[in-house]
């Protein structure tokens, strides 16, 4: 290909109205082509932008099944916890009173059962000796059955009280970090009321709400580019796709695995693949940047002309051209 000399190009720029030799020479050096590149269409993955939120793989809202006053909160916001560690203790004064009653009821029922056992044994002996009627022996065995039932009921009541005592000691379900604390010592906890929120350490995931037609083409292991609000990006893999759409939002939940150091609760944008599309791409080195403007040096014959273009995403070291350049044109790289 015929090359343009520095003098010829400087003269051409001067003919176009340039009256500053130094500026013309600088522009000539920028636009002087060393080779040419034929612009062509490339087949790339088509994507759609979907908003989502970063969550931990495991997240638990800690609550209790009983109403009681909080006597101690053993962790602070941001505390690291281990599985089984005590997080909250509740006051159990009423429960302790109920346990004392249940213990006494069990003792009385056990004594009654023991006496009924002895009475039934005596009646069996006397019946063999023909000293009592059979109906008396049967009544003794009926009393024994009733005593055993009363003991079982008392023991069940004691078990319920013991379970309630266990509710007063709230433990961490897994190792993680306390990300929310809703109560302090002295507050009253009610059944189902959130007290703490614990998130597991380790893997994170972006939870996306995707249109059903887009989710239909997703499979576990598919790559998804995720970008945070701070500009950070990661290539995540699809971990799970919901088997059905939410009837309220008409969307499908998709979970994409992320590195463990991503902060939970922040918003992200994911480029979810939808197939393939034809686009114009050029080498990154062919882009001319002037502040916020981006351009390319288009060759008209042997003459390079700077043309401003609008660029899109980076694709494997190349840049997508959204407008300003067509396939078949030649540019100077």
C-alpha positions, 0 to 999 in steps of 0.5 A: 500500500502506498504510504503518505509522507510527513510533508505531504500530510502536513501540506494537506492539513494546512490546505484544510485551514491549519495555520499552526505548523507545530499542531499540524505536525503533531496531528500528522504524527498521530494519524500517520498509518503504519498499516491498515485494518479491514473492519469486519463483523464479529459474532459475539455473545449477546447480553441483557443488563439485569440488576441484582443484589449481593447476598451470602450463601447462607443468611439467617434471621435469628428469632425466638419462639417464646416471649421473654425479656432479653437478659444478654446480647453476647455479640455486637454488629460485625462480630464473627461467630462460630456455629453453636456460639451463644448469641442471646440469653433470655430471662427465664424466671417464668419458665423456671417456675413452670419447670418447678411445677412440672418437676413436682407433678412428675414426682407425684405421678411417679409415686402414684404409679409406684403405689398402683404397681404394688396394689396390682401385684397384691391383687394378683397374689390374692386372686391366686389365693382366691381371697379377692374377686376378679373384679377387684384385681381388674380395678387395680390394673385399671388404676395402674394404667391410669397412674402410668398415663398420668405419669406420662402426661407429667413427663411430657409437660416437663419436656415442654418446659425443658424445651422452652428453657432451651429457647432462652439460649439462642445459638448461632446456626453456622459460622459467620458474621453478625450483619444486623442487631435489632435488640439490646438487653432489657428489650422484650422478645416476641415469637418470630421477632427478628433479633439478629441477622447472621450471614455465613463467611465465604462464598457470595452470590448475586441474586438476579430477577430475570425475565422468563424468556432470558432465564430459559436459555440459562444453565448451571455453569454459564458465565455471567459478567457482574459489575458493582456500583464501584466499577468492580467486575467479576466473571461469575458462574450460574449456580442456580436457576429457579424452576418457576417464575414469581407470579407477582413479578413475572420474573425468575430468580437466578443466583450467580456465584461471586468471590468471598470478598464482595460485600453483601447487600450492595446492588450489582448489574449482571450481563446475562447472556441471551445468545449471539449477535453480529457487531463491529469490533476493532483492536483497542490500539486503533482507538484515538482518545481526545478527552471524552471523545473516541475516534478511529483513523479511517483510510480514504484511499491512502489518506487517514481521516480522524472520525469520531465513533461511539464505543461499547463493551470491551470484548476479549481485547477488542472494542465494540463500535456502536456507531460511526463505523461500518464493516468493510471500511479500512482503519489505521491501527 
